[in-house]
Amino acid sequence: MNRQKKIKQLLKAHQKKANAKLAPKSNKPKYISKADRLKLEAEASPET
């Protein structure tokens, strides 16, 4: 791979990462593991 192609590829990759950071975040809820969900459920209803 020649030098120009390598440099161009690197710059393209950096630009792609920068654009990804600026892109709007999806409104998908953050993943909560099954164990954590059970723990939260237990804390929410301790009388049961």
N, C-alpha and C positions, 0 to 999 in steps of 0.2 A: 504494500500500500504506500503510495507516495506521500510526501510530507503535506502537500496542500490538501489532499483528501482527508488525511488524518485530522488536521486542524479544523477543517470544515465540519467533520463528523463530531468532534468535541464541542465546537461552538453550537452546533445544532442540538446536541444533547443537553447542554447548559440552558439553551433557550427553551427547550421542551420542559425542563424542570421548573424554570421560572414561570412559564405560562401555567403549569399545573398548580403552582402555589397561588397564583392570582385568580384562578378559575373559581367560580362560586361552589361552595361546598354543597353536597347533596343533603337533603333534609331527612335522610335515612337515620333512624335512631341508632345510637351506639350499641354495639354488641355487648350483651351481658351474659356471662356463662350460666349454665344451668345451676351450678352450685351457688353462685351469687344470687340468682333469682330465688332459690329456695330459702336462702338466708334472709333476704329482704322480706319475703313473704312471712317467715317465722317472726321477724321483728315487728311486722305490721299487725299481726294478730297473735299476741302472746297468750291470750286467755283461752285459745282453742287447744 
